[in-house]
Amino acid sequence: MLEHHIRNYISHKLTTVGINSDPYGIELTSVFLVASLATAGISYLIVHHLIVRSVKNVLQKTNKPLSESLAKYDLLGKISLLVPIMILDVLVPISVGHYSLLANILDRLLSILILFMIVWVIFALLDALNDIATFKGITRKMPIKSFVQLIKLFTFFVGVVIFISILANESPLIFLSGLGVATGFVMLVFKDTILGFVAGIQLSANRMISLNDWIQMSAYGANGTVEEISLTTVKVRNFDNTVSMLPAYALVQNAFINWQGMSDSGGRRIERSVNIDVTSIRFMSDDEIESMKKIRILRQYIYEKMREISDYNDELDAEDHGTGNLRQMTNLGLFRAYVNAYLRSNKDIHQYMLIMVRQLQPTPEGIPLQVYAFCNSVDWAVYEGVQADLFDHIYSIMPMFGLRPYQAITSNDAASIGIRQIT
């Protein structure tokens, strides 16, 4: 009815200026269509060449990352296309209003085109927001891409429902109510996809992993850096440059190690043992102890330990002297104190984290003396270099304390023993 009144009104105005047109004639319809197309074209020129360019110039000066993200996905260009199509959706049905079938077909086609453009614009906007979040580092703390994919999936689902409702000329609620019947079939066919979808939401909500985290999942042969987190899969770049694609639900159902806490702490743990030959452990003589005082980092320990031992021995009776009742300093104890002091003076060792040198349970391979400390760099190559330098020094200085590292006999050792026995 509104279209009818608009056409009659325009026809009357054209008649007053000397154009005799039947409001239901082809001539007036052609005029309306040309006017509609001209209006849409003018609106596109105004939006694209005036408004969009002005917005781009402002953003380029005030927020360059946002400007680059919008330009990458041409968000403003897509919006400028949406405006003339919406104008045509209003004017074209009025132009051909007396041709009901044609008006109905054009109206549906334009509605579908508008729906497609809106979904296209939403997708571009989400991609641009994801890029901005990556640039600002938000994706390190929260897997934004999973949420983006979730919103895209929801938008696509709504778009399909509206598309079908436009074709059928029915309310979208009718189609939504009928989806319950197909739910069981969908869950059966797309079980893995649904599991991955739910797991992806859990990973995102609980912040179990983030981009650039170092994770290790031996069951899937994954040991490397997280490059991408989607709703159904997690992409891991292994240290050998291979790529592992892990199902999202596998990370929820199975155990995996996330080393990011170590990286964030600023220290990487060193936990390695030196096996000491038990037969090389003995008491230190006074001359040996005196020579050890030349080691600066060990000097204070020796003075304090000697005072402690002297106080203890002074309390013993005279008949206890020269027996096993006396306390004496051992080369292993002095060596343990040296390694501890060396760690505390080493600039490559994190001094605000736990530093400990301890003996473990003796084994057939000797007594393990374990070094427990943290390197102040989490870089893998630097860490391995610091750890290697540390144990190079430990092995090299052991003979100074009269200690020998345990090493199983080799074929060369056996041959040397045989030669000595023959000679």
SULZILIN-V291464 format. One record per residue. N is the residue number from 1. RES is the residue in one small letter. D_LAST is the distance of its C-alpha to the last C-alpha in whole Angstrom. Layout:
N|RES|D_LAST / N|RES|D_LAST
//
This chain:
1|m|123 / 2|l|122 / 3|e|121 / 4|h|125 / 5|h|126 / 6|i|124 / 7|r|125 / 8|n|128 / 9|y|128 / 10|i|126 / 11|s|129 / 12|h|132 / 13|k|130 / 14|l|130 / 15|t|133 / 16|t|135 / 17|v|133 / 18|g|135 / 19|i|132 / 20|n|134 / 21|s|131 / 22|d|131 / 23|p|128 / 24|y|127 / 25|g|127 / 26|i|124 / 27|e|125 / 28|l|125 / 29|t|122 / 30|s|120 / 31|v|121 / 32|f|119 / 33|l|116 / 34|v|116 / 35|a|117 / 36|s|114 / 37|l|112 / 38|a|113 / 39|t|112 / 40|a|109 / 41|g|108 / 42|i|109 / 43|s|107 / 44|y|104 / 45|l|105 / 46|i|106 / 47|v|103 / 48|h|100 / 49|h|101 / 50|l|103 / 51|i|101 / 52|v|98 / 53|r|97 / 54|s|98 / 55|v|96 / 56|k|93 / 57|n|94 / 58|v|94 / 59|l|91 / 60|q|89 / 61|k|90 / 62|t|90 / 63|n|87 / 64|k|85 / 65|p|82 / 66|l|85 / 67|s|87 / 68|e|84 / 69|s|83 / 70|l|87 / 71|a|87 / 72|k|84 / 73|y|86 / 74|d|89 / 75|l|90 / 76|l|94 / 77|g|94 / 78|k|94 / 79|i|97 / 80|s|99 / 81|l|99 / 82|l|100 / 83|v|103 / 84|p|105 / 85|i|104 / 86|m|105 / 87|i|109 / 88|l|109 / 89|d|109 / 90|v|112 / 91|l|114 / 92|v|113 / 93|p|115 / 94|i|118 / 95|s|118 / 96|v|118 / 97|g|120 / 98|h|122 / 99|y|120 / 100|s|118 / 101|l|116 / 102|l|115 / 103|a|115 / 104|n|113 / 105|i|110 / 106|l|110 / 107|d|109 / 108|r|107 / 109|l|105 / 110|l|105 / 111|s|104 / 112|i|101 / 113|l|100 / 114|i|100 / 115|l|98 / 116|f|95 / 117|m|96 / 118|i|95 / 119|v|92 / 120|w|91 / 121|v|92 / 122|i|90 / 123|f|87 / 124|a|87 / 125|l|88 / 126|l|85 / 127|d|82 / 128|a|83 / 129|l|83 / 130|n|79 / 131|d|79 / 132|i|80 / 133|a|78 / 134|t|75 / 135|f|76 / 136|k|76 / 137|g|73 / 138|i|75 / 139|t|73 / 140|r|70 / 141|k|72 / 142|m|74 / 143|p|73 / 144|i|77 / 145|k|76 / 146|s|76 / 147|f|80 / 148|v|81 / 149|q|80 / 150|l|82 / 151|i|85 / 152|k|85 / 153|l|85 / 154|f|88 / 155|t|90 / 156|f|89 / 157|f|90 / 158|v|93 / 159|g|94 / 160|v|94 / 161|v|96 / 162|i|99 / 163|f|98 / 164|i|99 / 165|s|102 / 166|i|104 / 167|l|104 / 168|a|105 / 169|n|107 / 170|e|107 / 171|s|105 / 172|p|101 / 173|l|102 / 174|i|103 / 175|f|99 / 176|l|97 / 177|s|99 / 178|g|98 / 179|l|94 / 180|g|94 / 181|v|94 / 182|a|91 / 183|t|89 / 184|g|87 / 185|f|87 / 186|v|85 / 187|m|83 / 188|l|82 / 189|v|81 / 190|f|80 / 191|k|78 / 192|d|74 / 193|t|76 / 194|i|78 / 195|l|75 / 196|g|74 / 197|f|77 / 198|v|77 / 199|a|73 / 200|g|74 / 201|i|76 / 202|q|74 / 203|l|71 / 204|s|74 / 205|a|76 / 206|n|73 / 207|r|71 / 208|m|68 / 209|i|67 / 210|s|68 / 211|l|67 / 212|n|64 / 213|d|62 / 214|w|59 / 215|i|59 / 216|q|56 / 217|m|57 / 218|s|54 / 219|a|56 / 220|y|58 / 221|g|55 / 222|a|57 / 223|n|55 / 224|g|57 / 225|t|60 / 226|v|63 / 227|e|66 / 228|e|69 / 229|i|70 / 230|s|73 / 231|l|75 / 232|t|73 / 233|t|70 / 234|v|67 / 235|k|65 / 236|v|62 / 237|r|60 / 238|n|56 / 239|f|54 / 240|d|53 / 241|n|56 / 242|t|57 / 243|v|60 / 244|s|61 / 245|m|64 / 246|l|64 / 247|p|68 / 248|a|69 / 249|y|70 / 250|a|66 / 251|l|65 / 252|v|68 / 253|q|67 / 254|n|63 / 255|a|60 / 256|f|59 / 257|i|58 / 258|n|60 / 259|w|58 / 260|q|61 / 261|g|61 / 262|m|57 / 263|s|59 / 264|d|62 / 265|s|60 / 266|g|58 / 267|g|55 / 268|r|52 / 269|r|50 / 270|i|46 / 271|e|45 / 272|r|41 / 273|s|38 / 274|v|35 / 275|n|32 / 276|i|31 / 277|d|28 / 278|v|29 / 279|t|26 / 280|s|27 / 281|i|31 / 282|r|32 / 283|f|34 / 284|m|35 / 285|s|35 / 286|d|38 / 287|d|37 / 288|e|35 / 289|i|39 / 290|e|40 / 291|s|38 / 292|m|39 / 293|k|43 / 294|k|42 / 295|i|42 / 296|r|46 / 297|i|46 / 298|l|44 / 299|r|46 / 300|q|49 / 301|y|47 / 302|i|45 / 303|y|48 / 304|e|50 / 305|k|47 / 306|m|47 / 307|r|50 / 308|e|50 / 309|i|47 / 310|s|49 / 311|d|52 / 312|y|51 / 313|n|49 / 314|d|52 / 315|e|54 / 316|l|51 / 317|d|52 / 318|a|51 / 319|e|49 / 320|d|47 / 321|h|45 / 322|g|42 / 323|t|41 / 324|g|41 / 325|n|45 / 326|l|44 / 327|r|43 / 328|q|41 / 329|m|40 / 330|t|37 / 331|n|35 / 332|l|35 / 333|g|39 / 334|l|39 / 335|f|37 / 336|r|40 / 337|a|43 / 338|y|41 / 339|v|41 / 340|n|45 / 341|a|46 / 342|y|44 / 343|l|46 / 344|r|49 / 345|s|49 / 346|n|48 / 347|k|51 / 348|d|50 / 349|i|50 / 350|h|53 / 351|q|54 / 352|y|57 / 353|m|55 / 354|l|53 / 355|i|50 / 356|m|47 / 357|v|44 / 358|r|43 / 359|q|40 / 360|l|41 / 361|q|40 / 362|p|36 / 363|t|34 / 364|p|31 / 365|e|30 / 366|g|31 / 367|i|34 / 368|p|36 / 369|l|38 / 370|q|41 / 371|v|42 / 372|y|46 / 373|a|48 / 374|f|51 / 375|c|50 / 376|n|54 / 377|s|54 / 378|v|54 / 379|d|53 / 380|w|51 / 381|a|49 / 382|v|49 / 383|y|48 / 384|e|45 / 385|g|44 / 386|v|45 / 387|q|43 / 388|a|40 / 389|d|40 / 390|l|40 / 391|f|37 / 392|d|35 / 393|h|36 / 394|i|36 / 395|y|32 / 396|s|32 / 397|i|33 / 398|m|31 / 399|p|28 / 400|m|31 / 401|f|32 / 402|g|29 / 403|l|29 / 404|r|26 / 405|p|28 / 406|y|27 / 407|q|25 / 408|a|24 / 409|i|21 / 410|t|20 / 411|s|19 / 412|n|17 / 413|d|16 / 414|a|14 / 415|a|12 / 416|s|11 / 417|i|10 / 418|g|9 / 419|i|6 / 420|r|5 / 421|q|6 / 422|i|4 / 423|t|0
//
